Amino acid sequence: MKIAEIRELTDEELRSELDRLQRHLFDLRSQAVTEKLEDPSMLTRAKRDVARIMTAMREREGARPEQQAEPMADTGEAE
């Protein structure tokens, strides 16, 4: 899955796709442990797809206006 395709998805679609890919990654890891995984590169591709989706979700969080934090008061104590 390419990042351009991921960015076109809605927030809900991203969450469901992330859940699906994480389950798929778990299955691939299980197959790798039992030595039934035919193509080890599938693990790498699944990990990268998960990372791409998480990156897109984080980008969207950063684009939303965040609440302004109150500045911490200086107590005058030296650290």
JOHUFEN-V437793 format. One record per pair of residues at least 24 apart in sequence whose ideal C-beta (glycine too) atoms are under 8 Angstrom apart, sorted by the first residue. I is the first residue (numbers start at 1). J is the second residue. Records with the same first field share a line. If there is no record, write none. Layout:
I: J ; J
This chain:
1: 49 ; 52 ; 53
3: 52 ; 55 ; 56
6: 52 ; 53 ; 56
7: 56
9: 56
11: 57 ; 60
14: 53 ; 56 ; 57
15: 57
17: 53
18: 50 ; 53 ; 54 ; 57
21: 46 ; 49 ; 50 ; 53
22: 50
25: 50
